Amino acid sequence: MKKIVAVILLITLMLTSIAGCGKYDAALKGIRDRGVLRVGVKLDVPGLGFFNQETGEFEGLEIDLARLIALKILGDENAIEFSGVTTQTKGPMLDNGELDIVIATYTITEARKERYNFTQPYYTDSIGFLVKAGSSMEKMADMDGKTIGVMQLTTSEEAIVAEAEKLGIDVNLKRHASYPEMKAALVAGEIDAFSADKSILTGYEDSDTCILEEGFNPQHYGIATKLDNRKLSEYLDEFLSTIIKDGRYDEIIDRWS
């Protein structure tokens, strides 16, 4: 009798497992048929998404996360095709089908959720400032009349303007197309501060610059998918919950902290 009960339980578990996988089959079919996961990542954010010119390799927290997803879907963490994206290109590349997912410091906002699916946040950051070492500026309140560099077409610009109004100061904003360009502008004295999420700033800090301790306006990063591919987003969200629970995500965080 015990053997019969055990067999029934085993069959039930197997059927449950198959059903769990099956509900996402349609969402994963294109990726599995192709045999490669196409992922949009950053190329210029050390520690998160970065292309190392010396090694010829992609590296960072978001790169490792993408590899875990490829391993889950295709059984091979290297069955992946990385494409560098910018603030301007990541959305259109999802829309036109060039990418399956985007993991590229993509901040979740209500406006963006109307155009793309987002998973739960996998990383939370805040906006900060990189300034020259020895600067008299210790917080944003000290930046009255200063020029702040920002990335074009990001949520940081609106947040900085709102924070400046709250503090009762006037700041000038100068838009840049890339983080390296903005760092060069800081070094050259064209801007007084380089503003971005603090995790991004970490990759550009050196002996001649420092990140101010102050941060504001929390930024929640999520994995983005095309709006009509909600099942893929649900699959990724469940996978995130799994690796957070079993400790694999903490291993990635520790590796890049």
BABA-420143 format. One record per residue: residue number from 0; residue in one letter; x, y, z of N, C-alpha, C in turn. Coordinates in nm, 2 decimals, padded with zeros to 4 digits. Layout:
<nodes>
(NUM, "A", (X, Y, Z), (X, Y, Z), (X, Y, Z)),
...
</nodes>
This chain:
<nodes>
(0, "M", (00.08, -00.12, 00.00), (00.00, 00.00, 00.00), (00.09, 00.13, 00.00)),
(1, "K", (00.19, 00.12, 00.09), (00.28, 00.24, 00.09), (00.35, 00.26, -00.04)),
(2, "K", (00.38, 00.15, -00.11), (00.45, 00.17, -00.24), (00.35, 00.23, -00.34)),
(3, "I", (00.23, 00.19, -00.34), (00.13, 00.25, -00.43), (00.11, 00.40, -00.41)),
(4, "V", (00.10, 00.44, -00.28), (00.09, 00.58, -00.24), (00.21, 00.66, -00.29)),
(5, "A", (00.33, 00.60, -00.27), (00.45, 00.66, -00.32), (00.45, 00.68, -00.47)),
(6, "V", (00.41, 00.58, -00.54), (00.41, 00.59, -00.69), (00.31, 00.70, -00.73)),
(7, "I", (00.19, 00.70, -00.67), (00.09, 00.80, -00.70), (00.15, 00.94, -00.68)),
(8, "L", (00.21, 00.96, -00.56), (00.27, 01.09, -00.53), (00.38, 01.13, -00.63)),
(9, "L", (00.46, 01.04, -00.67), (00.57, 01.07, -00.77), (00.51, 01.11, -00.90)),
(10, "I", (00.40, 01.04, -00.94), (00.34, 01.07, -01.07), (00.27, 01.21, -01.06)),
(11, "T", (00.21, 01.24, -00.95), (00.15, 01.37, -00.93), (00.25, 01.48, -00.94)),
(12, "L", (00.37, 01.46, -00.87), (00.47, 01.56, -00.88), (00.53, 01.58, -01.02)),
(13, "M", (00.54, 01.47, -01.09), (00.59, 01.48, -01.23), (00.49, 01.56, -01.32)),
(14, "L", (00.36, 01.53, -01.30), (00.26, 01.60, -01.38), (00.25, 01.74, -01.35)),
(15, "T", (00.27, 01.78, -01.22), (00.27, 01.92, -01.18), (00.38, 01.99, -01.24)),
(16, "S", (00.50, 01.92, -01.24), (00.62, 01.99, -01.30), (00.60, 02.01, -01.44)),
(17, "I", (00.55, 01.91, -01.51), (00.53, 01.93, -01.66), (00.43, 02.04, -01.69)),
(18, "A", (00.32, 02.05, -01.61), (00.22, 02.15, -01.63), (00.28, 02.29, -01.60)),
(19, "G", (00.37, 02.30, -01.50), (00.44, 02.42, -01.47), (00.52, 02.47, -01.58)),
(20, "C", (00.59, 02.38, -01.64), (00.68, 02.42, -01.76), (00.59, 02.45, -01.88)),
(21, "G", (00.48, 02.37, -01.90), (00.40, 02.39, -02.02), (00.34, 02.52, -02.03)),
(22, "K", (00.30, 02.59, -01.92), (00.23, 02.71, -01.94), (00.31, 02.82, -02.00)),
(23, "Y", (00.45, 02.80, -02.01), (00.53, 02.90, -02.07), (00.59, 02.85, -02.20)),
(24, "D", (00.55, 02.74, -02.25), (00.61, 02.68, -02.37), (00.60, 02.78, -02.49)),
(25, "A", (00.48, 02.84, -02.51), (00.46, 02.93, -02.62), (00.56, 03.05, -02.61)),
(26, "A", (00.57, 03.10, -02.49), (00.66, 03.22, -02.47), (00.81, 03.19, -02.49)),
(27, "L", (00.85, 03.06, -02.47), (00.99, 03.03, -02.48), (01.02, 02.96, -02.61)),
(28, "K", (00.92, 02.93, -02.69), (00.94, 02.85, -02.81), (01.03, 02.92, -02.91)),
(29, "G", (01.02, 03.04, -02.94), (01.10, 03.11, -03.03), (01.25, 03.11, -02.99)),
(30, "I", (01.27, 03.13, -02.86), (01.41, 03.13, -02.81), (01.47, 02.99, -02.82)),
(31, "R", (01.39, 02.88, -02.78), (01.44, 02.75, -02.79), (01.46, 02.70, -02.93)),
(32, "D", (01.37, 02.74, -03.02), (01.39, 02.70, -03.16), (01.52, 02.76, -03.22)),
(33, "R", (01.54, 02.89, -03.18), (01.66, 02.96, -03.23), (01.79, 02.90, -03.16)),
(34, "G", (01.77, 02.86, -03.04), (01.89, 02.80, -02.97), (01.98, 02.91, -02.91)),
(35, "V", (01.93, 03.03, -02.90), (02.01, 03.14, -02.84), (01.92, 03.24, -02.78)),
(36, "L", (01.96, 03.30, -02.67), (01.88, 03.40, -02.60), (01.95, 03.54, -02.64)),
(37, "R", (01.87, 03.63, -02.69), (01.92, 03.76, -02.74), (01.89, 03.86, -02.63)),
(38, "V", (02.00, 03.92, -02.57), (01.99, 04.01, -02.46), (02.05, 04.14, -02.48)),
(39, "G", (01.98, 04.25, -02.45), (02.03, 04.38, -02.46), (02.09, 04.42, -02.33)),
(40, "V", (02.22, 04.46, -02.33), (02.29, 04.50, -02.21), (02.37, 04.63, -02.23)),
(41, "K", (02.41, 04.69, -02.12), (02.50, 04.80, -02.13), (02.64, 04.76, -02.16)),
(42, "L", (02.72, 04.85, -02.22), (02.86, 04.82, -02.25), (02.95, 04.91, -02.17)),
(43, "D", (02.90, 05.01, -02.10), (02.98, 05.11, -02.04), (02.95, 05.13, -01.89)),
(44, "V", (02.90, 05.03, -01.82), (02.87, 05.05, -01.68), (02.94, 04.94, -01.60)),
(45, "P", (03.07, 04.96, -01.57), (03.14, 04.86, -01.49), (03.07, 04.81, -01.37)),
(46, "G", (03.08, 04.68, -01.35), (03.01, 04.62, -01.24), (02.87, 04.57, -01.27)),
(47, "L", (02.81, 04.63, -01.37), (02.67, 04.59, -01.40), (02.66, 04.53, -01.55)),
(48, "G", (02.69, 04.62, -01.64), (02.70, 04.57, -01.78), (02.81, 04.64, -01.85)),
(49, "F", (02.92, 04.56, -01.89), (03.04, 04.63, -01.94), (03.11, 04.53, -02.03)),
(50, "F", (03.16, 04.59, -02.14), (03.24, 04.51, -02.24), (03.38, 04.55, -02.21)),
(51, "N", (03.46, 04.45, -02.16), (03.60, 04.46, -02.13), (03.68, 04.45, -02.26)),
(52, "Q", (03.74, 04.56, -02.30), (03.82, 04.57, -02.42), (03.94, 04.48, -02.41)),
(53, "E", (04.00, 04.47, -02.29), (04.12, 04.39, -02.28), (04.10, 04.24, -02.29)),
(54, "T", (03.98, 04.19, -02.24), (03.96, 04.05, -02.24), (03.86, 04.01, -02.36)),
(55, "G", (03.80, 04.11, -02.41), (03.70, 04.08, -02.52), (03.57, 04.02, -02.46)),
(56, "E", (03.55, 04.03, -02.34), (03.43, 03.97, -02.27), (03.34, 04.07, -02.21)),
(57, "F", (03.21, 04.03, -02.21), (03.11, 04.10, -02.14), (03.11, 04.06, -01.99)),
(58, "E", (03.09, 04.16, -01.90), (03.10, 04.12, -01.76), (03.01, 04.21, -01.67)),
(59, "G", (02.98, 04.17, -01.56), (02.90, 04.25, -01.46), (02.78, 04.17, -01.41)),
(60, "L", (02.72, 04.23, -01.31), (02.60, 04.16, -01.25), (02.49, 04.13, -01.35)),
(61, "E", (02.46, 04.22, -01.44), (02.35, 04.20, -01.53), (02.39, 04.09, -01.63)),
(62, "I", (02.52, 04.08, -01.67), (02.57, 03.98, -01.76), (02.55, 03.84, -01.69)),
(63, "D", (02.59, 03.83, -01.57), (02.58, 03.70, -01.50), (02.44, 03.66, -01.48)),
(64, "L", (02.35, 03.76, -01.46), (02.21, 03.73, -01.45), (02.15, 03.68, -01.58)),
(65, "A", (02.20, 03.74, -01.69), (02.15, 03.69, -01.82), (02.20, 03.55, -01.85)),
(66, "R", (02.32, 03.52, -01.81), (02.37, 03.38, -01.83), (02.29, 03.28, -01.75)),
(67, "L", (02.25, 03.31, -01.63), (02.17, 03.22, -01.55), (02.03, 03.20, -01.62)),
(68, "I", (01.98, 03.30, -01.69), (01.85, 03.29, -01.76), (01.87, 03.20, -01.88)),
(69, "A", (01.98, 03.21, -01.95), (02.01, 03.13, -02.07), (02.03, 02.98, -02.03)),
(70, "L", (02.10, 02.96, -01.91), (02.11, 02.83, -01.86), (01.98, 02.76, -01.83)),
(71, "K", (01.89, 02.84, -01.77), (01.76, 02.79, -01.73), (01.67, 02.76, -01.86)),
(72, "I", (01.67, 02.85, -01.96), (01.59, 02.82, -02.07), (01.65, 02.72, -02.17)),
(73, "L", (01.78, 02.73, -02.19), (01.84, 02.66, -02.30), (01.94, 02.55, -02.25)),
(74, "G", (01.97, 02.55, -02.12), (02.06, 02.45, -02.06), (02.20, 02.48, -02.09)),
(75, "D", (02.23, 02.60, -02.13), (02.37, 02.64, -02.16), (02.38, 02.79, -02.14)),
(76, "E", (02.47, 02.83, -02.04), (02.48, 02.97, -02.01), (02.55, 03.05, -02.12)),
(77, "N", (02.61, 02.98, -02.21), (02.68, 03.05, -02.32), (02.59, 03.06, -02.45)),
(78, "A", (02.47, 03.00, -02.44), (02.38, 03.01, -02.56), (02.31, 03.15, -02.55)),
(79, "I", (02.39, 03.25, -02.57), (02.34, 03.38, -02.55), (02.41, 03.48, -02.65)),
(80, "E", (02.33, 03.58, -02.69), (02.39, 03.68, -02.79), (02.37, 03.81, -02.72)),
(81, "F", (02.47, 03.88, -02.68), (02.47, 04.01, -02.62), (02.47, 04.12, -02.72)),
(82, "S", (02.39, 04.22, -02.71), (02.39, 04.34, -02.79), (02.40, 04.46, -02.70)),
(83, "G", (02.49, 04.55, -02.73), (02.50, 04.67, -02.66), (02.38, 04.76, -02.68)),
(84, "V", (02.32, 04.82, -02.58), (02.21, 04.91, -02.60), (02.24, 05.04, -02.52)),
(85, "T", (02.17, 05.14, -02.56), (02.17, 05.27, -02.50), (02.03, 05.31, -02.45)),
(86, "T", (02.02, 05.42, -02.39), (01.89, 05.47, -02.34), (01.79, 05.48, -02.46)),
(87, "Q", (01.85, 05.52, -02.58), (01.77, 05.55, -02.70), (01.74, 05.42, -02.77)),
(88, "T", (01.82, 05.32, -02.76), (01.80, 05.20, -02.85), (01.73, 05.08, -02.79)),
(89, "K", (01.74, 05.07, -02.65), (01.69, 04.95, -02.59), (01.54, 04.92, -02.62)),
(90, "G", (01.46, 05.02, -02.61), (01.31, 05.01, -02.63), (01.28, 04.97, -02.78)),
(91, "P", (01.33, 05.04, -02.88), (01.31, 05.01, -03.01), (01.36, 04.87, -03.05)),
(92, "M", (01.47, 04.83, -02.99), (01.52, 04.69, -03.03), (01.44, 04.58, -02.97)),
(93, "L", (01.37, 04.61, -02.86), (01.27, 04.51, -02.81), (01.15, 04.51, -02.90)),
(94, "D", (01.10, 04.63, -02.94), (00.98, 04.64, -03.02), (01.00, 04.58, -03.16)),
(95, "N", (01.11, 04.59, -03.22), (01.13, 04.53, -03.36), (01.17, 04.39, -03.36)),
(96, "G", (01.18, 04.33, -03.24), (01.22, 04.18, -03.23), (01.36, 04.15, -03.24)),
(97, "E", (01.45, 04.25, -03.23), (01.60, 04.22, -03.23), (01.64, 04.15, -03.10)),
(98, "L", (01.57, 04.18, -02.99), (01.60, 04.13, -02.86), (01.49, 04.06, -02.80)),
(99, "D", (01.52, 03.96, -02.72), (01.42, 03.89, -02.64), (01.40, 03.96, -02.51)),
(100, "I", (01.50, 04.00, -02.44), (01.50, 04.07, -02.31), (01.60, 04.18, -02.31)),
(101, "V", (01.58, 04.28, -02.22), (01.68, 04.38, -02.19), (01.71, 04.38, -02.04)),
(102, "I", (01.84, 04.37, -02.01), (01.88, 04.38, -01.87), (01.99, 04.48, -01.87)),
(103, "A", (01.96, 04.61, -01.86), (02.05, 04.72, -01.89), (02.02, 04.84, -01.80)),
(104, "T", (02.03, 04.83, -01.67), (02.00, 04.94, -01.58), (01.87, 05.01, -01.62)),
(105, "Y", (01.77, 04.93, -01.65), (01.64, 04.98, -01.70), (01.55, 05.01, -01.59)),
(106, "T", (01.54, 05.14, -01.55), (01.45, 05.18, -01.44), (01.31, 05.16, -01.46)),
(107, "I", (01.24, 05.10, -01.37), (01.09, 05.07, -01.38), (01.02, 05.20, -01.35)),
(108, "T", (00.94, 05.25, -01.44), (00.85, 05.37, -01.41), (00.71, 05.33, -01.46)),
(109, "E", (00.61, 05.41, -01.41), (00.47, 05.38, -01.45), (00.46, 05.41, -01.60)),
(110, "A", (00.53, 05.51, -01.66), (00.52, 05.54, -01.80), (00.58, 05.43, -01.88)),
(111, "R", (00.69, 05.38, -01.84), (00.75, 05.27, -01.92), (00.67, 05.14, -01.91)),
(112, "K", (00.60, 05.12, -01.80), (00.52, 04.99, -01.79), (00.40, 05.00, -01.88)),
(113, "E", (00.37, 05.11, -01.94), (00.26, 05.12, -02.04), (00.31, 05.07, -02.18)),
(114, "R", (00.45, 05.06, -02.19), (00.51, 05.02, -02.32), (00.58, 04.89, -02.32)),
(115, "Y", (00.62, 04.85, -02.20), (00.70, 04.72, -02.18), (00.66, 04.65, -02.06)),
(116, "N", (00.69, 04.52, -02.06), (00.67, 04.44, -01.93), (00.80, 04.45, -01.85)),
(117, "F", (00.78, 04.46, -01.72), (00.90, 04.45, -01.63), (00.88, 04.35, -01.53)),
(118, "T", (00.99, 04.28, -01.49), (00.98, 04.19, -01.38), (00.99, 04.27, -01.25)),
(119, "Q", (00.98, 04.20, -01.14), (01.01, 04.26, -01.01), (01.15, 04.32, -01.02)),
(120, "P", (01.18, 04.42, -00.93), (01.32, 04.47, -00.93), (01.43, 04.37, -00.89)),
(121, "Y", (01.54, 04.37, -00.97), (01.65, 04.29, -00.93), (01.76, 04.37, -00.87)),
(122, "Y", (01.74, 04.50, -00.87), (01.85, 04.59, -00.81), (01.78, 04.72, -00.78)),
(123, "T", (01.81, 04.78, -00.67), (01.76, 04.91, -00.63), (01.88, 05.01, -00.60)),
(124, "D", (01.87, 05.12, -00.66), (01.98, 05.22, -00.65), (01.93, 05.36, -00.62)),
(125, "S", (02.01, 05.46, -00.62), (01.96, 05.59, -00.60), (02.05, 05.68, -00.69)),
(126, "I", (02.00, 05.80, -00.72), (02.08, 05.89, -00.80), (02.18, 05.96, -00.72)),
(127, "G", (02.30, 05.98, -00.77), (02.41, 06.04, -00.69), (02.49, 06.13, -00.78)),
(128, "F", (02.60, 06.18, -00.73), (02.69, 06.27, -00.80), (02.84, 06.23, -00.79)),
(129, "L", (02.91, 06.24, -00.90), (03.05, 06.22, -00.90), (03.11, 06.36, -00.92)),
(130, "V", (03.21, 06.40, -00.84), (03.27, 06.53, -00.85), (03.42, 06.51, -00.84)),
(131, "K", (03.49, 06.62, -00.87), (03.64, 06.61, -00.86), (03.68, 06.60, -00.72)),
(132, "A", (03.78, 06.53, -00.69), (03.84, 06.52, -00.55), (03.87, 06.66, -00.50)),
(133, "G", (03.84, 06.69, -00.38), (03.87, 06.82, -00.32), (03.77, 06.92, -00.35)),
(134, "S", (03.66, 06.88, -00.42), (03.55, 06.98, -00.45), (03.49, 07.03, -00.32)),
(135, "S", (03.44, 07.15, -00.32), (03.37, 07.21, -00.20), (03.23, 07.15, -00.19)),
(136, "M", (03.18, 07.09, -00.29), (03.04, 07.03, -00.29), (03.04, 06.90, -00.21)),
(137, "E", (02.95, 06.90, -00.11), (02.94, 06.78, -00.03), (02.80, 06.72, -00.05)),
(138, "K", (02.71, 06.80, -00.10), (02.57, 06.75, -00.12), (02.51, 06.84, -00.23)),
(139, "M", (02.39, 06.80, -00.28), (02.33, 06.87, -00.39), (02.29, 07.01, -00.35)),
(140, "A", (02.27, 07.04, -00.23), (02.24, 07.17, -00.18), (02.35, 07.27, -00.21)),
(141, "D", (02.47, 07.22, -00.23), (02.59, 07.30, -00.25), (02.61, 07.33, -00.40)),
(142, "M", (02.51, 07.29, -00.49), (02.53, 07.30, -00.63), (02.46, 07.41, -00.70)),
(143, "D", (02.42, 07.51, -00.62), (02.34, 07.62, -00.67), (02.43, 07.69, -00.78)),
(144, "G", (02.38, 07.71, -00.90), (02.45, 07.77, -01.01), (02.55, 07.68, -01.08)),
(145, "K", (02.56, 07.56, -01.04), (02.66, 07.47, -01.10), (02.60, 07.39, -01.22)),
(146, "T", (02.69, 07.34, -01.30), (02.64, 07.26, -01.42), (02.66, 07.11, -01.39)),
(147, "I", (02.55, 07.04, -01.41), (02.55, 06.90, -01.38), (02.53, 06.82, -01.51)),
(148, "G", (02.61, 06.72, -01.53), (02.60, 06.64, -01.65), (02.50, 06.53, -01.63)),
(149, "V", (02.42, 06.50, -01.72), (02.32, 06.40, -01.72), (02.32, 06.32, -01.85)),
(150, "M", (02.27, 06.20, -01.84), (02.25, 06.12, -01.97), (02.12, 06.16, -02.03)),
(151, "Q", (02.13, 06.18, -02.16), (02.01, 06.22, -02.23), (01.90, 06.11, -02.23)),
(152, "L", (01.77, 06.15, -02.23), (01.66, 06.06, -02.23), (01.66, 05.96, -02.12)),
(153, "T", (01.70, 06.01, -02.00), (01.68, 05.92, -01.88), (01.59, 05.99, -01.78)),
(154, "T", (01.55, 05.91, -01.68), (01.46, 05.97, -01.58), (01.54, 06.05, -01.48)),
(155, "S", (01.67, 06.05, -01.48), (01.75, 06.13, -01.39), (01.73, 06.28, -01.40)),
(156, "E", (01.72, 06.32, -01.53), (01.70, 06.47, -01.55), (01.58, 06.52, -01.48)),
(157, "E", (01.47, 06.46, -01.49), (01.35, 06.51, -01.42), (01.36, 06.51, -01.27)),
(158, "A", (01.43, 06.40, -01.22), (01.45, 06.39, -01.08), (01.54, 06.49, -01.02)),
(159, "I", (01.64, 06.53, -01.10), (01.73, 06.63, -01.05), (01.67, 06.77, -01.05)),
(160, "V", (01.59, 06.80, -01.15), (01.51, 06.92, -01.16), (01.42, 06.93, -01.04)),
(161, "A", (01.35, 06.82, -01.01), (01.25, 06.82, -00.90), (01.32, 06.84, -00.76)),
(162, "E", (01.44, 06.78, -00.75), (01.51, 06.78, -00.63), (01.57, 06.93, -00.61)),
(163, "A", (01.62, 06.99, -00.72), (01.67, 07.12, -00.71), (01.56, 07.22, -00.67)),
(164, "E", (01.44, 07.20, -00.72), (01.33, 07.29, -00.68), (01.29, 07.27, -00.53)),
(165, "K", (01.30, 07.15, -00.49), (01.27, 07.12, -00.35), (01.38, 07.19, -00.26)),
(166, "L", (01.50, 07.19, -00.30), (01.61, 07.25, -00.22), (01.62, 07.40, -00.24)),
(167, "G", (01.54, 07.46, -00.34), (01.55, 07.60, -00.37), (01.67, 07.65, -00.43)),
(168, "I", (01.73, 07.56, -00.52), (01.85, 07.60, -00.59), (01.83, 07.60, -00.74)),
(169, "D", (01.92, 07.67, -00.82), (01.91, 07.66, -00.96), (02.04, 07.59, -01.01)),
(170, "V", (02.01, 07.49, -01.10), (02.12, 07.42, -01.16), (02.11, 07.42, -01.31)),
(171, "N", (02.22, 07.40, -01.38), (02.22, 07.39, -01.52), (02.25, 07.25, -01.56)),
(172, "L", (02.17, 07.19, -01.65), (02.19, 07.06, -01.69), (02.26, 07.05, -01.83)),
(173, "K", (02.35, 06.96, -01.85), (02.42, 06.94, -01.97), (02.40, 06.79, -02.01)),
(174, "R", (02.34, 06.77, -02.12), (02.31, 06.63, -02.16), (02.43, 06.57, -02.24)),
(175, "H", (02.45, 06.44, -02.21), (02.56, 06.36, -02.28), (02.50, 06.23, -02.34)),
(176, "A", (02.57, 06.18, -02.44), (02.53, 06.06, -02.51), (02.58, 05.93, -02.44)),
(177, "S", (02.69, 05.94, -02.36), (02.75, 05.83, -02.30), (02.81, 05.86, -02.16)),
(178, "Y", (02.83, 05.76, -02.08), (02.90, 05.79, -01.95), (03.05, 05.82, -01.97)),
(179, "P", (03.12, 05.76, -02.05), (03.26, 05.80, -02.07), (03.27, 05.94, -02.12)),
(180, "E", (03.18, 05.99, -02.20), (03.18, 06.13, -02.25), (03.15, 06.22, -02.13)),
(181, "M", (03.06, 06.18, -02.05), (03.03, 06.27, -01.93), (03.15, 06.27, -01.83)),
(182, "K", (03.22, 06.16, -01.81), (03.34, 06.16, -01.73), (03.45, 06.25, -01.78)),
(183, "A", (03.46, 06.24, -01.92), (03.57, 06.33, -01.98), (03.53, 06.48, -01.96)),
(184, "A", (03.40, 06.51, -01.97), (03.36, 06.65, -01.95), (03.38, 06.69, -01.80)),
(185, "L", (03.37, 06.60, -01.71), (03.40, 06.64, -01.57), (03.55, 06.66, -01.55)),
(186, "V", (03.63, 06.58, -01.60), (03.78, 06.59, -01.59), (03.82, 06.72, -01.66)),
(187, "A", (03.76, 06.76, -01.77), (03.79, 06.88, -01.84), (03.74, 07.01, -01.78)),
(188, "G", (03.65, 06.99, -01.68), (03.60, 07.11, -01.62), (03.48, 07.17, -01.69)),
(189, "E", (03.42, 07.09, -01.79), (03.31, 07.14, -01.86), (03.18, 07.13, -01.78)),
(190, "I", (03.18, 07.04, -01.68), (03.07, 07.03, -01.59), (03.12, 07.02, -01.45)),
(191, "D", (03.04, 07.05, -01.35), (03.09, 07.05, -01.21), (03.06, 06.92, -01.14)),
(192, "A", (02.96, 06.84, -01.20), (02.92, 06.71, -01.14), (02.87, 06.62, -01.25)),
(193, "F", (02.89, 06.49, -01.23), (02.85, 06.39, -01.32), (02.74, 06.32, -01.24)),
(194, "S", (02.62, 06.32, -01.29), (02.51, 06.26, -01.22), (02.45, 06.13, -01.29)),
(195, "A", (02.44, 06.03, -01.21), (02.38, 05.90, -01.26), (02.35, 05.82, -01.14)),
(196, "D", (02.29, 05.70, -01.16), (02.27, 05.61, -01.05), (02.41, 05.58, -00.98)),
(197, "K", (02.41, 05.57, -00.85), (02.53, 05.55, -00.78), (02.61, 05.43, -00.82)),
(198, "S", (02.54, 05.32, -00.85), (02.62, 05.20, -00.89), (02.69, 05.23, -01.02)),
(199, "I", (02.63, 05.31, -01.11), (02.70, 05.35, -01.24), (02.82, 05.43, -01.21)),
(200, "L", (02.80, 05.53, -01.12), (02.91, 05.62, -01.08), (03.04, 05.54, -01.03)),
(201, "T", (03.01, 05.43, -00.96), (03.12, 05.35, -00.90), (03.22, 05.31, -01.00)),
(202, "G", (03.17, 05.28, -01.12), (03.26, 05.24, -01.23), (03.35, 05.35, -01.29)),
(203, "Y", (03.32, 05.48, -01.25), (03.39, 05.59, -01.31), (03.47, 05.67, -01.20)),
(204, "E", (03.46, 05.62, -01.08), (03.53, 05.69, -00.97), (03.68, 05.65, -00.97)),
(205, "D", (03.77, 05.74, -00.95), (03.91, 05.71, -00.95), (03.98, 05.80, -00.84)),
(206, "S", (04.11, 05.81, -00.85), (04.18, 05.89, -00.74), (04.16, 06.04, -00.76)),
(207, "D", (04.11, 06.08, -00.87), (04.09, 06.22, -00.90), (03.94, 06.27, -00.88)),
(208, "T", (03.86, 06.17, -00.85), (03.71, 06.20, -00.83), (03.66, 06.13, -00.71)),
(209, "C", (03.54, 06.17, -00.67), (03.48, 06.10, -00.56), (03.33, 06.11, -00.57)),
(210, "I", (03.26, 06.01, -00.52), (03.11, 06.00, -00.52), (03.06, 06.06, -00.39)),
(211, "L", (02.97, 06.16, -00.40), (02.91, 06.22, -00.28), (02.83, 06.12, -00.21)),
(212, "E", (02.83, 06.12, -00.08), (02.76, 06.02, 00.00), (02.61, 06.03, -00.02)),
(213, "E", (02.56, 06.15, -00.04), (02.41, 06.17, -00.06), (02.36, 06.10, -00.18)),
(214, "G", (02.24, 06.04, -00.17), (02.17, 05.99, -00.28), (02.02, 06.02, -00.27)),
(215, "F", (01.95, 06.02, -00.37), (01.80, 06.04, -00.36), (01.73, 05.98, -00.48)),
(216, "N", (01.60, 05.97, -00.47), (01.51, 05.92, -00.57), (01.55, 05.77, -00.61)),
(217, "P", (01.50, 05.68, -00.53), (01.54, 05.53, -00.56), (01.50, 05.49, -00.70)),
(218, "Q", (01.59, 05.41, -00.76), (01.58, 05.36, -00.90), (01.57, 05.21, -00.89)),
(219, "H", (01.46, 05.16, -00.94), (01.44, 05.01, -00.94), (01.46, 04.95, -01.08)),
(220, "Y", (01.56, 04.87, -01.09), (01.59, 04.81, -01.22), (01.51, 04.68, -01.24)),
(221, "G", (01.45, 04.66, -01.36), (01.38, 04.54, -01.39), (01.42, 04.48, -01.52)),
(222, "I", (01.39, 04.35, -01.55), (01.42, 04.29, -01.68), (01.30, 04.33, -01.77)),
(223, "A", (01.32, 04.38, -01.88), (01.22, 04.43, -01.97), (01.20, 04.33, -02.09)),
(224, "T", (01.07, 04.31, -02.13), (01.03, 04.24, -02.24), (00.93, 04.31, -02.32)),
(225, "K", (00.91, 04.27, -02.44), (00.81, 04.33, -02.53), (00.67, 04.32, -02.46)),
(226, "L", (00.59, 04.42, -02.48), (00.46, 04.43, -02.41), (00.37, 04.31, -02.44)),
(227, "D", (00.37, 04.26, -02.56), (00.28, 04.15, -02.60), (00.34, 04.02, -02.56)),
(228, "N", (00.45, 04.02, -02.49), (00.51, 03.89, -02.44), (00.51, 03.88, -02.29)),
(229, "R", (00.38, 03.89, -02.24), (00.37, 03.90, -02.09), (00.41, 03.76, -02.03)),
(230, "K", (00.38, 03.65, -02.10), (00.42, 03.52, -02.04), (00.57, 03.51, -02.02)),
(231, "L", (00.65, 03.56, -02.11), (00.79, 03.56, -02.09), (00.83, 03.64, -01.97)),
(232, "S", (00.77, 03.75, -01.95), (00.79, 03.83, -01.83), (00.76, 03.76, -01.70)),
(233, "E", (00.64, 03.69, -01.70), (00.60, 03.61, -01.59), (00.70, 03.50, -01.56)),
(234, "Y", (00.75, 03.44, -01.66), (00.85, 03.33, -01.65), (00.98, 03.38, -01.58)),
(235, "L", (01.02, 03.50, -01.63), (01.14, 03.56, -01.58), (01.12, 03.61, -01.43)),
(236, "D", (01.00, 03.65, -01.40), (00.98, 03.70, -01.27), (00.98, 03.58, -01.17)),
(237, "E", (00.92, 03.47, -01.21), (00.93, 03.35, -01.13), (01.07, 03.30, -01.11)),
(238, "F", (01.15, 03.31, -01.22), (01.29, 03.27, -01.21), (01.37, 03.36, -01.11)),
(239, "L", (01.34, 03.49, -01.12), (01.41, 03.58, -01.03), (01.38, 03.54, -00.88)),
(240, "S", (01.25, 03.52, -00.86), (01.21, 03.48, -00.72), (01.28, 03.35, -00.68)),
(241, "T", (01.30, 03.26, -00.77), (01.37, 03.13, -00.74), (01.51, 03.15, -00.70)),
(242, "I", (01.59, 03.23, -00.78), (01.73, 03.25, -00.76), (01.76, 03.34, -00.64)),
(243, "I", (01.66, 03.43, -00.61), (01.68, 03.51, -00.49), (01.66, 03.42, -00.36)),
(244, "K", (01.56, 03.33, -00.37), (01.53, 03.24, -00.26), (01.64, 03.14, -00.24)),
(245, "D", (01.70, 03.08, -00.35), (01.80, 02.98, -00.33), (01.94, 03.02, -00.31)),
(246, "G", (01.96, 03.16, -00.32), (02.09, 03.21, -00.29), (02.18, 03.24, -00.41)),
(247, "R", (02.14, 03.20, -00.53), (02.22, 03.22, -00.64), (02.24, 03.37, -00.68)),
(248, "Y", (02.13, 03.44, -00.65), (02.14, 03.59, -00.68), (02.23, 03.66, -00.58)),
(249, "D", (02.24, 03.61, -00.46), (02.33, 03.67, -00.36), (02.47, 03.65, -00.40)),
(250, "E", (02.50, 03.53, -00.46), (02.63, 03.50, -00.51), (02.68, 03.60, -00.62)),
(251, "I", (02.58, 03.64, -00.71), (02.61, 03.74, -00.81), (02.64, 03.87, -00.75)),
(252, "I", (02.55, 03.91, -00.65), (02.57, 04.04, -00.59), (02.71, 04.05, -00.52)),
(253, "D", (02.74, 03.94, -00.45), (02.87, 03.94, -00.38), (02.99, 03.95, -00.47)),
(254, "R", (02.97, 03.89, -00.59), (03.08, 03.89, -00.69), (03.11, 04.03, -00.74)),
(255, "W", (03.01, 04.11, -00.75), (03.03, 04.24, -00.81), (03.01, 04.36, -00.71)),
(256, "S", (03.01, 04.33, -00.58), (03.00, 04.43, -00.48), (03.14, 04.49, -00.45)),
</nodes>
